[in-house]
Amino acid sequence: MFSYPLHHVAVAVSSLEETSSLLELLTGESPSAVEEIPDQGVRVLFVGSVELLEPLNSETTVGRFLMKRGPGLHHIAYRVPDLKEALARAKSEGFQLIDEEPRKGSRGHLVAFLHPRSTGGFLVELVQAG
């Protein structure tokens, strides 16, 4: 049994600026600085516990997601103390790993994803603080 706390929810959007303004009005929280993650093909920012993902182009994973589904929930992220251990445990429990090894995420964190086919239909990100 896993017991990882929620880290954030991520929403795919066409415009960080437009959506962050809306979230700022709803929550009263200020958006973080925009961070570009070229190897994942996104620009990201956080408003509280909501991560906004804007694709760098339509050929990225998030770009294809937006083209197919439109803006909306992209993934749910959970905080783990040791990402390599969490991946090994997830694999041993039968989860399908998208990432066999941790990769660089936003804010200096290490991240890895579990495939929606093995998580009830939604993308799961595991996050280890950097």
ABEGO torsion letter per residue (X at the ends): XBBBBBABBBBBBABAAAAAAAAAAAAGBBBBBBBBBAAAGBBBBBBEABBBBBBABAABAAAAAAAAAEBEBABBBBBBABAAAAAAAAAAAGBBBABABBBBBBGGBBBBBBBAAAAGGBBBBBBBBX
